[in-house]
Amino acid sequence: ARPNPFTTTTRLQLTLDTPTALRVAVFDVLGREVKKLHEGTLQAGTYNLRLDGSHLPPGLYLVRATDGRGTTVTRSVALSR
């Protein structure tokens, strides 16, 4: 994520080698989903997903990307004010 920590919005970049069914969601530290960034199939390429945190309280969040095969990647982002 760039920038991280962020104050209002941040950009999450992901690169896919092949077309992939993908779900990207943001969770708070208690494991509650607070925002869905993408759900569906993406073609191979590089994508920038924008996380707007203006409605979220400051804190640590986890961004989880899960593909159609069940592979999951999780990254943390910090929202400050």
HELIX and SHEET records of a PDB file:
SHEET    1   A 2 THR A   9  LEU A  16  0                                        
SHEET    2   A 2 GLY A  45  ASP A  52 -1                                        
SHEET    1   B 4 GLU A  33  LEU A  42  0                                        
SHEET    2   B 4 THR A  20  ASP A  28 -1                                        
SHEET    3   B 4 GLY A  59  ASP A  67 -1                                        
SHEET    4   B 4 THR A  72  LEU A  79 -1                                        
END                                                                             
